Amino acid sequence: AGSIPNGIRYAKGTQINIDVLVNGKKYTTVKCSMRIRIYDNMVVAVKQLRQDQLLTANDVRLEEREDTGTNWVYYTDVNEVIGKVPIKGISQGQIINNHIIQYPICLRRGDRVTINANVNGIVVSTEGIAMENGRKERYISVKNLNSGRVVRAKVIDENNVEVAA
C-alpha cells in the first residue's frame, strides 16, 4: 500500500510513502521522492510573434511538451488561439497560454454600442457610447445615451455590451 501525503507535484519532487508489509502486517514505511512528468500536445509559436499581431494557423502548431504544473492554462487546440493577439512578444517555440494572449480590440472609444441587460430572462437594450477601447469578454466604461450615466459593461462583440441587471 502507498500514499501521496502532499499530492502530486508535476515536474517537481513528489513524496510517495510506501508501506512495507511482512506476513500481511505493516513492517515499515519507506519514503521516496519521485519526479512525475506529464506530457500533452500544447499550442506553441512557430516563429517570433509581435505584440498585438493577429494569430493565424501559420503562426502556431501543436507540439508535445511537458506540463510543468504552472498556474497558467495552456491550449491543446490551435483553434482556441487563432484570432487572438499576444499581450507581449512571444518567442519561437514558446507555449501559448492564457496569460500571454487576449482578444484583439473590437470596440474603440467613441463607438456606438447597444447596452444589453438581462432582467429575469427579458433582455432590455439601450444605446450607448464606448468611453474606452474594449476587447471581447473584458469590461469597459460605457455612457448610456438615454440617462447620461456611465456604467461598466462586458464587451460581447463589436456592437454589443452587457451590464449586470
C-alpha distance (Angstrom), angle and dihedral (degrees) to the residues before:
residue distance angle dihedral
A1 . . .
G2 3.78 . .
S3 3.76 144.8 .
I4 3.79 140.7 -157.7
P5 3.82 102.6 -141.5
N6 3.82 98.2 -174.2
G7 3.80 99.2 33.3
I8 3.79 127.9 -112.3
R9 3.80 115.3 -48.7
Y10 3.79 108.8 -164.4
A11 3.81 116.6 -135.0
K12 3.81 90.3 -0.1
G13 3.79 135.2 82.0
T14 3.80 111.7 -65.6
Q15 3.79 116.9 -167.6
I16 3.80 114.9 -133.7
N17 3.82 120.5 -170.6
I18 3.81 113.2 -154.9
D19 3.80 119.0 -167.2
V20 3.82 112.5 -143.2
L21 3.80 112.0 -147.7
V22 3.79 126.1 -158.4
N23 3.81 115.4 -168.8
G24 3.80 88.7 -12.6
K25 3.81 94.5 -55.0
K26 3.78 127.6 106.7
Y27 3.79 109.9 -99.6
T28 3.82 101.1 172.0
T29 3.79 143.5 -31.0
V30 3.78 120.6 -114.2
K31 3.80 116.1 -153.9
C32 3.79 115.6 -149.3
S33 3.76 131.9 179.3
M34 3.79 115.6 -143.1
R35 3.76 134.1 179.4
I36 3.78 109.1 -134.6
R37 3.79 113.9 -158.0
I38 3.79 123.0 -164.2
Y39 3.79 122.0 -171.9
D40 3.79 129.4 -163.4
N41 3.78 138.5 168.8
M42 3.81 104.2 -96.1
V43 3.79 132.6 -176.2
V44 3.82 110.5 -109.6
A45 3.80 134.4 178.5
V46 3.81 113.7 -96.8
K47 3.81 91.0 -157.6
Q48 3.80 141.1 0.0
L49 3.83 108.3 -58.9
R50 3.80 125.1 -155.9
Q51 3.79 126.7 -135.4
D52 3.84 111.4 -86.8
Q53 3.84 92.1 9.2
L54 3.83 107.9 146.7
L55 3.81 106.2 -117.0
T56 3.81 117.7 -126.2
A57 3.81 134.4 -179.0
N58 3.83 88.1 -94.8
D59 3.82 91.9 60.4
V60 3.82 99.8 56.9
R61 3.79 141.8 38.0
L62 3.80 140.2 177.1
E63 3.79 116.0 -98.9
E64 3.79 131.4 170.9
R65 3.80 108.8 -109.5
E66 3.78 137.5 163.3
D67 3.81 118.4 -95.3
T68 3.79 101.8 -131.1
G69 3.80 93.7 -170.6
T70 3.80 94.9 -114.5
N71 3.80 120.4 160.0
W72 3.81 95.7 -108.5
V73 3.79 125.7 90.1
Y74 3.78 116.9 -120.2
Y75 3.81 123.1 -155.6
T76 3.81 125.1 -116.5
D77 3.82 96.8 -175.5
V78 3.83 122.4 60.1
N79 3.82 89.6 -148.9
E80 3.82 88.9 67.8
V81 3.83 91.4 64.8
I82 3.81 102.7 34.3
G83 3.81 109.0 107.3
K84 3.80 94.1 24.2
V85 3.81 126.2 104.4
P86 3.83 134.2 -133.9
I87 3.81 115.5 -104.5
K88 3.82 86.6 -146.1
G89 3.80 135.5 -2.8
I90 3.81 115.3 -55.5
S91 3.82 122.1 -149.6
Q92 3.78 124.0 -129.3
G93 3.81 109.0 -89.3
Q94 3.82 93.9 17.0
I95 3.81 116.3 141.4
I96 3.81 111.0 -111.9
N97 3.80 110.4 -128.5
N98 3.79 137.6 170.9
H99 3.82 92.8 -98.6
I100 3.79 95.6 61.1
I101 3.83 104.2 43.3
Q102 3.78 134.6 53.3
Y103 3.79 140.6 166.9
P104 3.81 115.2 -76.2
I105 3.82 120.5 -108.0
C106 3.81 107.0 -81.1
L107 3.83 99.3 169.0
R108 3.78 126.4 50.0
R109 3.78 127.9 -156.9
G110 3.82 107.5 -86.4
D111 3.84 95.6 26.4
R112 3.80 116.1 136.9
V113 3.81 112.6 -118.9
T114 3.76 139.3 177.5
I115 3.81 111.5 -116.3
N116 3.81 110.1 -147.6
A117 3.79 128.6 -167.5
N118 3.79 124.4 -176.6
V119 3.81 108.2 -143.1
N120 3.81 112.0 -176.2
G121 3.81 91.7 -35.1
I122 3.81 94.4 -43.8
V123 3.80 115.8 110.3
V124 3.80 113.7 -140.3
S125 3.81 116.1 -166.5
T126 3.79 136.4 -170.5
E127 3.78 136.7 165.6
G128 3.78 123.6 -95.5
I129 3.78 146.3 164.6
A130 3.82 124.2 -119.4
M131 3.81 108.1 -120.5
E132 3.82 92.8 -164.7
N133 3.80 140.6 14.1
G134 3.78 114.2 -76.7
R135 3.79 141.9 -159.4
K136 3.81 126.7 -156.1
E137 3.84 111.9 -83.8
R138 3.83 93.2 12.9
Y139 3.80 126.5 108.9
I140 3.80 123.1 -115.1
S141 3.80 137.3 171.3
V142 3.80 113.6 -96.9
K143 3.80 127.9 -175.4
N144 3.81 115.3 -136.2
L145 3.83 104.5 -134.9
N146 3.83 93.2 -153.5
S147 3.81 98.7 50.4
G148 3.81 100.8 21.6
R149 3.85 89.0 -130.9
V150 3.79 120.1 139.8
V151 3.82 112.9 -136.2
R152 3.81 136.7 176.9
A153 3.79 111.6 -111.1
K154 3.79 136.4 178.3
V155 3.81 114.5 -119.4
I156 3.82 110.8 -121.7
D157 3.81 98.7 172.8
E158 3.81 141.0 -37.7
N159 3.83 91.9 -62.1
N160 3.81 106.6 29.4
V161 3.78 139.8 60.5
E162 3.79 129.4 178.0
V163 3.78 130.6 -141.5
A164 3.79 127.4 -165.1
A165 3.78 110.7 -103.7
